[in-house]
Amino acid sequence: MDKNLLISKKTGLPRLGYFDEVINKINCEDFNYKSPLGSRRGKWAKNFGFKEFQFIGLLSDDLIIGCAIADIKYVSNAFIYFYDPRNKDFEEFSFLNPFAVKTNLSRRPHEGKNTFYKGNNSIEITPFGPSKRLLSVRLKGGQKVHLTLTEESGRGPIRVCTKTGATGWTYTEKSNGLNVSGTVHWKGVTRKIEGHKYVANIDISMGYMRRETYWNWASFSGLADSGPIKEKVGLNLASGVNETSYSENCFWVGEKRIHLNGASFSFDRENPLKRWTIKTQDKSIDLEFIPEEERSEKINLFFLASNFQQMIGKFYGVARDGEREININGLWGFTEDHFSKW
């Protein structure tokens, strides 16, 4: 029998809040899905209302990768991009599958295989328990990614489930500052990924989200000054989702995971490659973000739409853990400005 289910089999409702324990299964089949007016929704609405995606980022001074699989039922989308900060070389690949054919995302965050296939292109994300995950990518142009991401003992991800709209909910599990090793073959060169200069982050999100959803997001990982030593740090901030009573905003330093208050994002939507200002209400985070590259995509299928802009750049400023002020001086990371109608 499954333990640590998200949805109560008695009430058909999700458990809300933060979870220190591993969530074994997002058992959306047990969810008592109703309309805002109280009528029970059928199987078709229940299936097509459920959205899910996973994102993995690799960060370093010589290679940055962003890779995602998203299943929104009417269509699935996958992308991967490569960026070399030394010579500003950028290349991206994006794919769509109608009705999410050849796409599978596991509703067990730490079991099963997450896959997307399109012709001779494949993206696979395979978890091996709560602290290890494998990213395997093969593209028809010869690009290959084989990375193992591992969570350091004692750090742990943020796991949170919040109410969304009148009757929905969103579960997210995110972890920053992961160790990463493996190989990347891009532009005819095979790079060995190993050592502390490479870090990674994971984002697993799913649920019954708003029909029209808009959010901003910021994330970094790396080594930062916290006095006489450098410590591994990570940040996840969002505005627009996961804000009903709880938030996904979190700062990792060493083995500490610190929950943060609401975040504000100030930037130019017409020119997102200009400087961003990002702060939290509790004044724990006060950052500037300098974008260097952009991955953007617009999809308009009338009943579905997406305006996606993800920036790659460096963060500067301070992060406070309640006791210390930690200097953030040029850590690589991502920001995002994203509208979806799904």
Summary of the structure (lengths in Angstrom):
residues: 342
radius of gyration: 19.2
end to end distance: 33.3
largest distance: 60.1
contacts: 1128
relative contact order: 0.14
helix: 3%
strand: 59%
